[in-house]
Amino acid sequence: MNTAGHPEATARRGLELTPFRGLRYDPDRVGSLAAVTSPPYDVVVRPDGLHQLQSNDPYNIVRLILPQATTPAERNEQAARTLRGWLSEGILTADPEPGLYVYEQRDGTGLLQRGIIGTLLLSEPSEGVVLPHEDVMPHVVADRAALMRATSANLEPLLLTYRGNGAESVTTTAIERMAGQPPLLATTTEDGYSHRLWSITDPAEMARIRSDLAQHQALIADGHHRWATYRRLRAEHPSPSAWDHGLVLLVDTARYPLRVRAIHRLLHGVPVARSLALLDGLFRVQRLDVPLAEALNTLADSACAGNAFLLAGDGAFHLVDRPDPDLLSRTVPTDRPTAWRTLDATVLHATLLAHVWHIPEDDPTRIAYIHDTAATVEKAERDGGTAVLMHPVREEVVRDLARQGVTMPRKSTSFGPKPASGLVLRALDV
C-alpha cells in the first residue's frame, strides 16, 4: 500500500476487525423486534423517552443500557441480573458461529446507510488508527465502564466512519452482495427507519474484508465515551483478553455519506430572560416570533457569517450572533487552529458557558446535552430552563481537525443515522 503523503501513512497499522458470535433477540419470544430496540443510550430523552421505551416491551434493550435503580451500583447489578435472566430464558441467544454483520438502515427520504459490525482491536489515539474528534466527560466514561464491567458485555455498537474506495472496495462489494439476500432480521422502528441485518461467516470472505479494512483509519462518528470506556477496560485486563476488542459499526462514507447534525444544550433552572440579560453588549440578540423550522433557517443563514446560536424556552426564539471580537480574544484559547477557534461549540463552551453564564460543561445538574431539537425546546419551556440550539458543523471540518490531533469540545456533533441498539449485542464470555 502506497501511503506516501497520505494522513493514513502515520498509522503503524490499520483497522483490525474480527468476527464475533452476536447476541440477538429471539423474535418468537418478544412482542416485535422494533419494540425491543432503542436509540443509543445518550440519545434517549429522559425521562419521557425512557418511560416510553420501557413500556414498549418488557424486554426492551433500554433496561440494559439505561437500567433504573436508586444507586449506580444497584443500576449496574440490575442490568447484569437482567442480562443473565434473558440469556437463561432464551430471550437473547448467541449465533452459532462467529461472523461479521452487515447492517442496513433506510428512511422515508431516500437515505440509505450500510456498514459492517464486528469487534475492533483497540488502539491509542497516538497510533492514528481510530481518530477521536471530541473530548469526553470523565463521569460518563466511569458510568459506562461500571455498566460494562457488571454485564461483561458490549450492549450497543459505536459508529465509526472511514474513507474507502466507495463502490469499488472489497468490503462494499461484500456488503452489497449480502444486501441482495434474505436477512437475519428486518424491522421498522417508530422513527420510520427500516433496519436489516445479515451475517457473513465464510472464512475467505471475512479474510478479504479484514485485509481491505486494514488499509484504513477511522473517525469516531458517534460513541466517544464508549470508545474511551473500551480503552479504560482494556487497561484493567491483562492482554490478550476479550477486552482488547470493542463492538463497532464501520461505515464507508465515500459510499454512504452520513448526516451531521448538532447536539443542543439545555441549561437547567436558568430562565431565558436571565441568559439573555448576561449577553447584553457582548452579542447581538434578535427575537424571532416564528415557528421552529423558520428559526432554524435563520440560524443557518447567520451561521454562514460567524458564530450564531438560538436560545429558546420562553415561547419565542432568540438569535444570538455577532460576538464582540474583544470578548472572543479574551476567552477563546489561541493555541489551536483557526478552524477550532471559530467553531460554534468552541465559542459556546469557552465564552458563553465558562465566561458569561458560569455553567460547568460537565455538571449534569446544570446542563444537559440533547440530540432532538424539538425535545430540547419543549423541555426548556416546561422546566423553565434555557435551550441553546446549535447549527451543525461540516464533516470535512471534523475529519480535518481529527487528523491534526485536535479534539473538538464535547458533544459538538451528531453523526447519523446511528445504529439502533438491541439488534446485535456482544457478550465478552461467548
C-alpha positions in Angstrom: 0.0 0.0 0.0 1.5 3.3 -1.1 0.5 5.9 1.5 3.2 8.4 1.0 1.9 11.9 1.8 -1.4 10.5 3.0 -2.7 11.1 6.5 -3.1 7.4 7.0 0.6 6.9 6.4 1.3 7.8 10.0 -0.6 4.8 11.3 1.5 1.8 12.3 -1.3 -0.4 11.3 -4.9 -0.2 10.1 -8.3 -1.3 11.3 -8.3 -4.9 12.7 -11.9 -6.1 12.6 -12.7 -9.6 13.9 -15.9 -11.7 13.8 -17.9 -12.5 16.9 -20.9 -14.5 18.0 -23.6 -11.9 18.2 -26.3 -12.0 20.8 -29.7 -11.4 19.2 -33.3 -11.4 20.4 -35.4 -14.5 19.6 -38.2 -12.9 17.6 -40.6 -15.6 18.9 -40.0 -14.5 22.5 -40.6 -10.8 22.2 -43.6 -8.7 21.0 -41.7 -7.4 18.0 -38.1 -6.6 17.1 -39.0 -2.9 16.8 -40.4 -2.9 20.3 -37.2 -4.1 21.9 -34.9 -1.6 20.2 -33.8 1.8 21.4 -31.7 4.7 20.2 -28.2 4.8 21.7 -28.1 5.4 25.5 -27.1 9.1 25.1 -29.8 9.9 22.6 -32.7 8.7 24.7 -34.5 11.8 26.0 -35.1 11.2 29.7 -37.4 10.7 31.5 -40.1 10.8 28.8 -38.3 8.7 26.1 -37.1 6.2 28.7 -40.5 5.6 30.1 -41.9 5.1 26.6 -39.3 2.6 25.7 -39.7 0.7 28.9 -43.5 0.4 28.2 -43.0 -0.7 24.6 -41.9 -4.2 25.6 -40.7 -5.8 28.9 -37.6 -6.9 27.1 -36.6 -3.5 25.6 -32.9 -3.1 25.4 -33.2 0.2 27.4 -33.4 -2.0 30.5 -29.8 -3.0 29.9 -28.3 0.3 28.5 -30.1 2.6 31.0 -31.1 0.5 34.0 -33.2 2.3 36.6 -32.5 1.9 40.4 -31.6 4.1 43.4 -27.8 4.0 43.2 -25.3 3.5 40.3 -24.2 0.2 41.8 -27.8 -1.1 42.0 -28.4 0.0 38.5 -25.5 -1.9 37.1 -26.2 -5.0 39.1 -29.8 -4.8 37.9 -28.6 -4.7 34.3 -26.3 -7.7 34.9 -29.1 -9.6 36.5 -31.5 -8.7 33.7 -29.0 -9.8 31.0 -28.3 -13.1 32.8 -32.0 -13.7 33.0 -32.7 -13.0 29.4 -29.9 -15.4 28.4 -31.1 -18.2 30.6 -34.7 -17.7 29.4 -33.6 -17.7 25.7 -34.8 -14.1 25.1 -31.3 -13.4 23.8 -29.4 -16.2 22.1 -25.8 -16.3 20.7 -25.5 -17.0 17.0 -24.0 -20.5 16.4 -20.8 -19.3 14.7 -18.7 -16.1 14.6 -19.5 -13.6 11.9 -19.2 -10.1 10.7 -22.7 -8.4 10.5 -23.9 -6.3 7.6 -26.2 -3.7 8.8 -28.6 -1.5 6.7 -30.7 1.5 7.6 -33.2 3.3 5.4 -35.6 6.1 6.0 -38.6 7.6 4.0 -36.5 10.3 2.5 -34.3 8.0 0.4 -31.4 7.9 2.8 -29.5 4.5 2.7 -26.7 3.6 5.0 -24.9 0.3 5.1 -21.9 -0.8 7.1 -20.3 -3.8 8.8 -20.4 -4.7 12.5 -17.5 -6.5 14.2 -15.2 -6.3 17.1 -12.3 -3.9 16.6 -8.9 -4.2 18.1 -8.4 -1.2 20.4 -5.7 1.4 19.8 -4.3 4.6 21.3 -5.0 7.9 19.6 -1.3 8.3 19.0 -1.4 5.3 16.7 -3.5 7.1 14.2 -5.8 4.1 13.7 -9.0 5.4 15.3 -9.3 9.2 15.4 -11.4 10.9 18.1 -12.7 14.3 17.4 -14.4 15.3 20.7 -13.4 15.5 24.3 -15.2 13.2 26.8 -16.7 13.7 30.2 -15.0 11.6 32.8 -18.1 10.8 34.8 -19.8 9.4 31.7 -16.9 7.2 30.9 -16.9 6.0 34.5 -20.6 5.3 34.3 -20.3 3.3 31.1 -17.3 1.4 32.4 -19.1 0.3 35.5 -22.0 -0.9 33.4 -19.8 -2.9 31.0 -17.8 -4.4 34.0 -21.1 -5.6 35.6 -22.6 -7.0 32.4 -19.3 -8.2 30.8 -20.9 -7.1 27.5 -20.8 -4.5 24.8 -24.5 -3.7 24.7 -24.5 -1.4 21.6 -22.1 -0.7 18.8 -20.5 2.7 18.4 -20.3 4.3 14.9 -17.0 4.7 13.1 -16.5 6.1 9.6 -13.7 5.6 7.1 -13.0 6.8 3.6 -12.7 3.8 1.4 -12.9 3.3 -2.4 -16.7 3.5 -2.5 -18.4 1.0 -4.7 -15.1 -0.5 -5.9 -13.9 -1.7 -2.4 -13.8 -5.3 -1.4 -15.9 -4.5 1.7 -18.6 -2.6 -0.1 -18.8 -5.3 -2.7 -19.4 -7.9 0.0 -21.9 -5.7 1.8 -24.0 -5.1 -1.3 -23.9 -8.7 -2.3 -25.3 -9.6 1.1 -27.9 -7.0 0.9 -29.4 -8.9 -2.1 -30.0 -11.9 0.1 -32.7 -12.7 2.8 -31.7 -11.0 6.0 -31.3 -12.5 9.5 -33.8 -9.8 10.7 -35.8 -6.9 9.3 -37.8 -4.4 11.2 -39.1 -0.8 11.1 -38.8 1.3 14.2 -41.1 4.1 15.3 -38.9 6.8 13.8 -39.6 5.4 10.3 -36.2 3.8 9.8 -36.1 0.3 8.4 -33.3 -2.0 9.6 -31.9 -5.2 8.1 -29.1 -7.4 9.4 -27.1 -10.2 7.7 -24.2 -12.3 8.9 -21.0 -13.1 6.9 -19.5 -16.3 8.2 -17.4 -17.6 5.2 -13.8 -17.5 6.4 -12.4 -16.5 3.0 -14.9 -13.6 2.7 -14.1 -12.4 6.2 -10.4 -12.6 5.4 -10.8 -10.4 2.3 -12.8 -7.8 4.3 -10.3 -7.7 7.1 -7.5 -7.3 4.6 -9.3 -4.4 2.9 -10.1 -2.6 6.2 -6.5 -3.0 7.4 -5.6 -0.3 4.9 -7.7 2.4 6.6 -8.0 4.6 9.6 -11.4 5.5 11.1 -13.1 8.6 12.6 -15.3 8.2 15.6 -18.6 9.5 14.4 -20.7 8.5 17.5 -19.5 6.9 20.7 -16.5 8.8 22.0 -17.5 7.9 25.6 -17.9 4.2 24.8 -14.6 4.1 22.9 -12.9 5.7 25.9 -14.6 3.1 28.1 -13.3 0.3 25.9 -9.8 1.6 26.3 -10.2 2.0 30.1 -11.4 -1.5 30.5 -8.7 -2.9 28.3 -6.1 -1.3 30.5 -7.7 -3.1 33.5 -7.3 -6.6 32.0 -4.0 -8.3 31.1 -3.7 -8.9 27.3 -4.6 -10.9 25.5 -8.3 -10.9 26.5 -11.7 -10.3 25.1 -11.4 -6.7 26.5 -8.8 -6.0 23.8 -11.7 -5.5 21.3 -14.8 -3.4 21.2 -18.1 -3.6 19.3 -18.3 -1.1 16.4 -20.2 -0.4 13.2 -17.9 0.7 10.3 -19.4 2.8 7.5 -17.5 3.9 4.3 -18.7 7.4 3.9 -17.2 7.5 0.4 -20.1 5.2 -0.5 -22.7 6.0 2.2 -22.3 9.6 3.4 -23.6 10.3 6.9 -25.7 13.2 8.0 -24.2 15.5 10.5 -26.5 17.3 13.0 -26.0 19.4 16.0 -26.3 18.4 19.6 -28.2 21.0 21.6 -27.8 22.2 25.2 -30.4 22.6 28.0 -29.4 24.9 30.8 -31.3 23.7 33.9 -33.0 26.3 36.0 -31.8 29.2 34.0 -34.7 31.3 32.6 -34.2 32.6 29.1 -34.5 36.2 30.3 -31.6 35.7 32.6 -29.4 34.1 29.9 -30.2 37.0 27.5 -29.5 39.7 30.1 -26.0 38.4 30.6 -25.4 38.7 26.9 -26.1 42.4 26.8 -23.4 44.3 24.9 -21.5 41.0 24.2 -23.6 39.5 21.4 -26.3 40.8 19.1 -29.7 39.4 20.1 -32.8 39.3 17.9 -36.2 38.0 19.0 -37.8 35.7 16.4 -41.6 35.1 16.8 -41.6 32.3 14.1 -42.0 28.5 14.1 -39.0 26.3 14.9 -38.3 25.4 11.3 -38.1 29.0 10.3 -36.0 29.9 13.3 -33.5 27.2 12.3 -33.3 28.5 8.8 -32.5 31.9 10.2 -29.8 30.3 12.4 -28.3 28.6 9.4 -28.1 31.8 7.4 -26.5 33.6 10.3 -24.0 30.8 11.0 -22.6 31.2 7.5 -21.3 34.6 8.6 -20.0 33.7 12.0 -20.9 32.2 15.4 -24.6 32.0 16.0 -27.0 30.3 18.4 -30.7 30.1 19.1 -32.0 30.5 22.6 -35.5 29.2 23.5 -37.7 28.3 26.4 -39.9 31.3 26.8 -42.3 30.7 23.9 -40.0 32.6 21.3 -36.7 32.1 19.7 -33.8 34.5 20.2 -31.0 34.6 17.6 -27.6 35.3 19.3 -24.8 36.2 16.9 -22.1 38.7 16.1 -20.0 38.2 19.3 -17.8 41.0 20.4 -14.3 40.4 18.9 -12.6 41.5 22.1 -14.7 39.1 24.1 -13.6 36.2 21.9 -9.9 37.2 22.0 -10.1 37.2 25.9 -11.9 33.9 26.2 -11.1 31.6 23.3 -7.7 29.7 23.6 -5.2 30.7 20.9 -3.1 27.5 20.9 -5.4 25.7 18.4 -6.0 26.0 14.7 -8.3 28.8 13.4 -10.9 26.1 12.4 -11.1 25.1 16.0 -11.2 28.6 17.5 -14.1 29.6 15.3 -16.3 26.6 15.9 -19.7 27.5 17.4 -19.1 24.8 20.0 -15.7 26.3 21.0 -17.3 29.8 21.5 -20.2 28.2 23.4 -18.0 26.4 25.8 -15.1 28.8 26.2 -17.0 32.0 26.0 -20.7 31.5 26.9 -20.6 28.7 29.4 -17.3 29.3 31.1 -17.1 33.1 31.0 -20.6 34.6 30.6 -23.0 32.1 32.1 -20.6 30.4 34.5 -22.0 26.9 33.9 -19.7 23.9 34.2 -19.9 21.9 31.0 -19.7 18.5 32.8 -22.2 19.1 35.6 -25.4 17.1 34.7 -27.3 19.1 37.3 -26.6 22.3 35.4 -26.6 21.3 31.8 -27.9 18.5 29.5 -27.0 17.5 26.0 -29.9 16.6 23.8 -30.0 15.5 20.2 -33.6 16.1 19.4 -34.3 19.8 18.6 -38.0 20.0 19.4 -37.5 18.0 22.6 -34.8 20.4 23.8 -37.2 23.4 23.3 -40.1 21.6 24.9 -38.1 20.6 28.0 -36.8 24.2 28.4 -40.4 25.6 28.2 -41.7 23.0 30.6 -38.9 23.2 33.1 -38.2 27.0 32.9 -34.7 26.5 31.5 -32.8 27.8 28.5 -32.5 25.8 25.3 -29.3 26.6 23.3 -29.8 25.4 19.8 -26.7 24.8 17.6 -26.1 24.7 13.9 -24.2 21.5 12.7 -20.6 21.6 11.6 -19.5 20.1 8.3 -18.0 16.5 8.3 -14.8 17.7 6.5 -14.1 20.2 9.2 -14.4 17.4 11.8 -12.2 15.0 9.9 -9.5 17.6 9.2 -9.3 18.6 12.8 -9.2 15.0 13.9 -6.3 14.2 11.6 -4.4 17.1 13.1 -4.9 15.6 16.5 -7.2 18.4 17.6 -10.3 17.4 19.5 -13.5 19.5 19.4 -15.5 20.5 22.5 -17.6 17.6 23.8 -20.9 16.9 22.2 -20.0 19.0 19.1 -21.6 16.8 16.5 -24.2 14.2 16.0 -23.5 11.9 13.0 -26.3 9.6 11.8 -28.2 7.7 11.3 -27.0 6.0 14.4 -27.3 2.2 14.7 -30.3 1.1 16.7 -29.5 -0.6 20.0 -30.8 -4.1 20.5 -30.3 -5.6 17.1 -27.0 -7.3 17.9 -25.0 -7.4 21.2 -21.7 -8.8 22.2 -21.1 -10.9 25.4 -17.4 -11.0 26.2 -17.6 -14.5 27.6 -19.3 -16.0 24.5 
